[in-house]
Amino acid sequence: MKILVVIVFAVALSNVYGSRFERTLTKLSYDVVFENNFMPQMMIFDFDKNSKIRDWRIVDDVVMGGVSKSNITINKGGNGVFSGHVSLDNNGGFSSVRHQFNSLNVSGYNKFIIRIKGDGKNYQFRVKSKLNEYHSYKHEFSTNKTWQIIEIPFDELKATFRGRLLDMDSFSNSILEEIGFLISNKKEEDFQLEIDFIKLD
């Protein structure tokens, strides 16, 4: 009953304040309906109109001689937009964007939650425990041209290096120093991925 009251009240506020309240409503309803609690979560990055876009770094296949191009911007809605063109020329084929930060202790969490809106293409969510490690951990997800909330358990993040899966355990580390998104579908294509937030649960 308490959940229903909260949702009805939230919808009423949404009708009054419109799109300005939409993002808050989405995050609140997720916590109430899907989690049914208000357990502490750790927000890693929550895009808004004042986000420091320089905190995100583009890494395309040009580092290996390719010619793919991408960028990240903030749109009018305050969301991050990772977009560009993947080319297979010169043995290329990927674009990525990464966010690095001081070490976070993630030992009390077991999954990532991301809110994204894609273009119907497949993407990878990637993390690194230590920046100086050669490998990262990836989880591939599909998009459907609508807003999606995707949960990524730690044990679904597989160790990878240069496109190859490694014979290593899934991500279970207590330290996190990098998150990012990558597209590499083995074909030439334009792409656009809108990002609202990335957090830990």
Secondary structure as the mmCIF struct_conf table of DSSP 4:
data_model
#
loop_
_struct_conf.conf_type_id
_struct_conf.id
_struct_conf.beg_label_comp_id
_struct_conf.beg_label_asym_id
_struct_conf.beg_label_seq_id
_struct_conf.end_label_comp_id
_struct_conf.end_label_asym_id
_struct_conf.end_label_seq_id
HELX_RH_AL_P HELX_RH_AL_P1 LYS A 2 TYR A 17
TURN_TY1_P TURN_TY1_P1 GLY A 18 GLY A 18
HELX_RH_AL_P HELX_RH_AL_P2 SER A 19 SER A 29
HELX_RH_PI_P HELX_RH_PI_P1 TYR A 30 GLU A 35
BEND BEND1 ASN A 37 ASN A 37
STRN STRN1 MET A 42 ASP A 46
TURN_TY1_P TURN_TY1_P2 LYS A 49 ASN A 50
HELX_RH_3T_P HELX_RH_3T_P1 ILE A 53 ASP A 55
STRN STRN2 TRP A 56 ASP A 60
HELX_RH_3T_P HELX_RH_3T_P2 ASP A 61 MET A 64
TURN_TY1_P TURN_TY1_P3 GLY A 65 GLY A 65
STRN STRN3 LYS A 69 ILE A 74
TURN_TY1_P TURN_TY1_P4 LYS A 76 GLY A 77
BEND BEND2 GLY A 78 GLY A 78
STRN STRN4 GLY A 80 VAL A 86
HELX_RH_3T_P HELX_RH_3T_P3 ASP A 89 ASN A 91
STRN STRN5 SER A 95 ASN A 105
TURN_TY1_P TURN_TY1_P5 SER A 107 GLY A 108
STRN STRN6 LYS A 111 LYS A 117
BEND BEND3 GLY A 120 GLY A 120
STRN STRN7 ASN A 122 LYS A 128
BEND BEND4 SER A 129 SER A 129
TURN_TY1_P TURN_TY1_P6 LEU A 131 ASN A 132
BEND BEND5 TYR A 134 TYR A 134
STRN STRN8 SER A 136 SER A 142
BEND BEND6 LYS A 145 THR A 146
STRN STRN9 TRP A 147 PRO A 153
HELX_RH_3T_P HELX_RH_3T_P4 PHE A 154 GLU A 156
STRN STRN10 LYS A 158 PHE A 161
TURN_TY1_P TURN_TY1_P7 ARG A 162 GLY A 163
STRN STRN11 ARG A 164 LEU A 165
BEND BEND7 ASP A 167 MET A 168
HELX_LH_PP_P HELX_LH_PP_P1 ASP A 169 SER A 170
BEND BEND8 PHE A 171 PHE A 171
BEND BEND9 SER A 174 SER A 174
STRN STRN12 ILE A 175 ILE A 183
BEND BEND10 LYS A 186 LYS A 187
STRN STRN13 GLU A 189 LEU A 200
#
